[in-house]
């Protein structure tokens, strides 16, 4: 398997009039990993991406930030040799997740472009190390949340969210995010051109309305579930995250490590449960 995709076991659920069935099956996820970009050896930013074409990514980002005007403004771009983690055989391997860009003499980062949010200064930004780094401020124990929801109800949530997406009906170009209670009742829905923005609006509403943590609630997103969305749900104390498309590999790892339930490809009568399957209630005589 390449660094772009990763195979993970899932529980495939199908709900029909004759009952609900489930089976274990391998699924292929798009890999999401952090890339720390350093400028002249100093941390600049950490961005989540699918590995590959990192030099091009860095050039595009730095040009968009107004730091470089052309390729001549970059002398070299090299992966940090110390960014390592053990492979499945216990041998240290370069993760290629820390990239040091040496700028040409005279090229400086404008004060307004300095990214103060960067806190990591080591070469360990990779895999579970990045999860520990980026969720270290989590305040809530999601594993202790007693939310339980029938599979049939989980499958209905994306359609209930879609019914609340008023602007999408006229534009077709907005992401929707909704927060539901354990009965499947919509508490709030927000739309935005970015999934992250819509998620922030929903979580902000929850915070302003006394739902922090949002115990017993489900966050439903209209697209794919990335690390950032999983992270936002964890920080808000939301025990279940549901998406109509695929999760990334790192989003699954976050769910597994924090006790969050994560379901993807929730469409019609089918879904994949990637983590926390105990919260999704299946008919006992249909499990196989």
C-alpha positions as CSV (number, residue, x, y, z in Angstrom):
1,X,0.0,0.0,0.0
2,X,1.3,3.4,-1.0
3,X,1.6,6.5,1.3
4,X,-1.4,7.9,-0.5
5,X,-3.8,5.2,0.6
6,X,-4.1,2.9,3.6
7,X,-6.2,-0.2,4.2
8,X,-8.3,-0.4,7.4
9,X,-10.9,-2.9,8.7
10,X,-14.4,-1.5,8.9
11,X,-17.9,-2.9,9.8
12,X,-20.2,-2.6,6.8
13,X,-23.9,-2.1,7.8
14,X,-26.9,-2.6,5.6
15,X,-30.5,-1.8,6.8
16,X,-33.4,-3.3,4.9
17,X,-37.0,-4.0,5.6
18,X,-36.0,-7.6,6.6
19,X,-33.5,-6.3,9.2
20,X,-30.1,-4.8,9.7
21,X,-27.0,-6.8,8.9
22,X,-23.3,-6.2,9.4
23,X,-20.0,-7.7,8.2
24,X,-16.4,-7.0,8.6
25,X,-14.5,-5.9,5.5
26,X,-11.3,-4.1,4.5
27,X,-11.6,-0.6,3.2
28,X,-9.1,1.8,1.6
29,X,-8.7,5.3,3.0
30,X,-7.0,8.3,1.6
31,X,-4.1,9.0,3.9
32,X,-4.0,12.3,5.7
33,X,-0.8,13.3,7.5
34,X,0.6,16.5,8.9
35,X,3.4,18.4,7.1
36,X,5.5,20.8,9.1
37,X,7.0,23.5,6.9
38,X,10.0,25.3,8.2
39,X,11.6,28.4,6.8
40,X,15.3,28.6,7.2
41,X,15.1,26.0,10.0
42,X,12.4,27.8,12.0
43,X,8.8,26.4,12.3
44,X,6.4,28.2,10.1
45,X,3.2,26.1,9.9
46,X,1.7,22.6,10.1
47,X,-0.8,21.7,7.4
48,X,-2.7,18.5,6.9
49,X,-2.4,16.9,3.5
50,X,-2.1,13.7,1.5
51,X,1.6,12.9,1.1
52,X,3.2,13.7,-2.2
53,X,4.2,16.8,-4.2
54,X,5.2,18.6,-0.9
55,X,7.7,20.9,-2.6
56,X,5.0,22.1,-5.0
57,X,2.6,22.5,-2.0
58,X,5.2,24.6,-0.2
59,X,5.8,26.8,-3.2
60,X,2.1,27.4,-3.7
61,X,1.5,28.2,0.0
62,X,4.4,30.6,0.3
63,X,3.5,32.4,-2.9
64,X,-0.1,32.7,-1.7
65,X,1.2,34.1,1.5
66,X,3.2,36.7,-0.3
67,X,6.5,35.4,1.0
68,X,8.0,34.3,-2.4
69,X,7.4,35.7,-5.8
70,X,9.0,32.9,-7.9
71,X,11.1,29.7,-7.7
72,X,14.3,31.8,-7.5
73,X,13.3,32.8,-4.0
74,X,13.8,29.3,-2.8
75,X,17.3,27.9,-2.6
76,X,16.5,24.4,-1.4
77,X,13.7,22.3,0.0
78,X,14.7,19.3,2.1
79,X,13.0,16.8,4.3
80,X,14.2,16.8,7.9
81,X,16.4,13.8,8.4
82,X,15.3,13.4,12.0
83,X,11.6,13.0,11.3
84,X,11.4,9.3,11.9
85,X,9.1,6.6,13.3
86,X,9.4,2.9,13.4
87,X,7.9,0.8,10.6
88,X,6.0,-2.5,11.1
89,X,9.3,-4.2,11.6
90,X,10.6,-1.8,14.2
91,X,13.0,-0.1,11.9
92,X,13.3,3.7,11.9
93,X,12.0,5.3,8.7
94,X,11.9,8.9,7.6
95,X,8.3,10.0,7.6
96,X,8.9,12.9,5.1
97,X,6.5,15.0,7.2
98,X,8.9,17.8,8.1
99,X,10.1,20.0,5.2
100,X,12.7,22.7,5.6
101,X,12.7,25.5,3.0
102,X,15.8,27.6,2.7
103,X,14.8,31.0,1.3
104,X,17.1,33.1,-0.9
105,X,19.2,35.8,0.8
106,X,17.1,38.8,1.5
107,X,13.8,37.0,1.5
108,X,12.1,37.5,4.8
109,X,8.8,36.5,6.2
110,X,6.6,39.6,6.8
111,X,5.6,40.1,10.4
112,X,1.9,40.0,9.4
113,X,2.5,36.5,7.9
114,X,4.1,34.9,10.9
115,X,1.9,32.0,12.0
116,X,1.8,32.2,15.8
117,X,-0.2,29.0,16.1
118,X,2.8,26.8,15.3
119,X,4.0,25.2,18.5
120,X,6.0,22.2,17.4
121,X,9.8,22.6,17.2
122,X,10.8,18.9,16.9
123,X,10.9,16.5,14.0
124,X,8.3,14.2,15.4
125,X,5.2,15.4,13.6
126,X,3.9,12.2,12.2
127,X,1.1,9.6,12.9
128,X,0.2,9.2,16.5
129,X,2.7,11.8,17.5
130,X,0.8,14.5,15.6
131,X,-2.5,13.3,17.2
132,X,-0.9,13.7,20.7
133,X,0.4,17.1,19.7
134,X,-2.8,18.5,18.2
135,X,-5.3,17.1,20.7
136,X,-3.3,17.5,23.9
137,X,-5.7,20.2,25.1
138,X,-8.8,17.9,24.9
139,X,-10.8,18.3,28.1
140,X,-13.5,15.6,27.7
141,X,-13.6,11.8,28.0
142,X,-15.6,10.7,25.0
143,X,-15.2,7.1,25.9
144,X,-17.4,7.7,29.0
145,X,-20.3,9.1,26.9
146,X,-23.2,6.6,27.0
147,X,-24.8,7.7,23.7
148,X,-26.4,4.8,21.9
149,X,-28.3,5.1,18.6
150,X,-30.1,2.5,16.3
151,X,-28.3,2.0,13.0
152,X,-31.5,2.9,11.1
153,X,-31.6,6.3,12.9
154,X,-28.0,7.0,12.1
155,X,-28.7,6.3,8.4
156,X,-31.5,8.9,8.5
157,X,-29.3,11.8,9.8
158,X,-27.7,12.9,6.5
159,X,-31.1,13.3,4.9
160,X,-32.4,15.2,7.9
161,X,-29.4,17.5,7.6
162,X,-30.0,17.9,3.8
163,X,-33.6,19.0,4.4
164,X,-32.2,21.8,6.6
165,X,-29.7,23.0,4.0
166,X,-31.8,25.9,2.6
167,X,-29.0,27.7,0.8
168,X,-27.7,24.5,-0.8
169,X,-31.0,24.2,-2.7
170,X,-30.3,27.4,-4.6
171,X,-26.5,27.2,-5.0
172,X,-25.5,23.5,-4.8
173,X,-22.2,24.7,-3.6
174,X,-22.2,24.8,0.2
175,X,-21.2,22.3,2.8
176,X,-23.7,21.5,5.6
177,X,-23.0,20.5,9.2
178,X,-25.6,19.7,11.8
179,X,-25.7,18.7,15.5
180,X,-28.3,16.1,16.5
181,X,-29.4,14.8,19.9
182,X,-29.7,11.1,20.8
183,X,-33.3,11.0,19.4
184,X,-32.1,12.2,16.0
185,X,-33.6,15.6,16.5
186,X,-31.8,18.4,14.7
187,X,-30.5,21.0,17.2
188,X,-28.7,23.3,14.8
189,X,-27.6,23.3,11.2
190,X,-25.2,25.7,9.5
191,X,-23.9,26.0,5.9
192,X,-20.6,27.4,4.6
193,X,-18.3,27.2,1.6
194,X,-15.9,25.4,3.9
195,X,-16.7,22.3,6.0
196,X,-14.4,23.7,8.7
197,X,-16.2,27.0,8.8
198,X,-19.6,25.3,9.0
199,X,-18.3,23.0,11.8
200,X,-17.0,26.0,13.8
201,X,-20.4,27.7,13.5
202,X,-22.2,24.7,14.8
203,X,-19.8,24.2,17.7
204,X,-19.9,27.9,18.5
205,X,-23.7,27.7,18.7
206,X,-23.4,24.7,21.0
207,X,-21.0,26.5,23.2
208,X,-23.2,29.6,23.4
209,X,-26.2,27.4,24.3
210,X,-24.6,25.5,27.1
211,X,-23.6,22.4,25.2
212,X,-20.0,22.1,26.1
213,X,-19.3,19.3,26.1
214,X,-22.0,18.2,23.7
215,X,-22.7,15.0,25.5
216,X,-25.1,12.5,23.8
217,X,-24.9,14.4,20.5
218,X,-24.0,13.5,16.9
219,X,-22.1,15.8,14.5
220,X,-23.1,15.2,10.9
221,X,-21.1,16.6,7.9
222,X,-22.2,16.7,4.3
223,X,-18.8,15.7,2.9
224,X,-15.7,13.8,3.9
225,X,-14.4,13.7,7.4
226,X,-10.8,15.0,7.8
227,X,-8.5,15.1,10.8
228,X,-9.5,18.7,11.5
229,X,-13.2,17.9,11.7
230,X,-12.5,14.9,14.0
231,X,-10.3,17.1,16.1
232,X,-13.0,19.8,16.4
233,X,-15.5,17.2,17.5
234,X,-13.2,15.8,20.1
235,X,-12.5,19.3,21.5
236,X,-16.2,20.0,21.7
237,X,-16.9,16.8,23.5
238,X,-19.1,15.3,20.7
239,X,-19.0,11.4,21.0
240,X,-20.2,10.6,17.4
241,X,-19.1,12.0,14.0
242,X,-21.1,11.0,10.9
243,X,-20.1,11.9,7.3
244,X,-21.7,11.1,3.9
245,X,-18.2,10.5,2.4
246,X,-14.9,8.9,3.3
247,X,-12.9,9.7,6.4
248,X,-9.1,10.1,6.2
249,X,-6.8,7.7,7.9
250,X,-5.8,10.2,10.6
251,X,-9.5,11.0,11.4
252,X,-10.0,7.3,12.1
253,X,-6.9,7.2,14.3
254,X,-8.2,10.2,16.3
255,X,-11.6,8.5,16.7
256,X,-9.9,5.3,17.9
257,X,-7.7,7.0,20.4
258,X,-10.3,9.3,21.9
259,X,-13.3,6.9,22.1
260,X,-15.3,8.7,19.5
261,X,-17.6,6.8,17.1
262,X,-16.9,7.6,13.4
263,X,-19.1,6.5,10.6
264,X,-18.5,7.3,6.9
265,X,-20.3,6.7,3.6
266,X,-23.6,7.1,5.4
267,X,-25.9,7.1,2.5
268,X,-29.3,5.4,1.9
269,X,-29.3,2.1,3.6
270,X,-25.5,1.7,4.0
271,X,-22.6,3.0,6.1
272,X,-19.1,2.0,7.3
273,X,-18.3,2.2,11.0
274,X,-14.6,3.0,11.4
275,X,-14.5,3.3,15.2
276,X,-16.7,3.1,18.2
277,X,-19.1,0.6,16.7
278,X,-20.6,-0.2,20.1
279,X,-22.7,3.0,20.0
280,X,-24.5,1.9,16.8
281,X,-27.2,-0.5,17.8
282,X,-27.7,-3.5,15.4
283,X,-30.3,-6.2,15.7
284,X,-28.6,-9.0,17.5
285,X,-29.9,-11.8,15.2
286,X,-28.6,-10.0,12.1
287,X,-25.0,-9.7,13.2
288,X,-22.6,-12.0,11.3
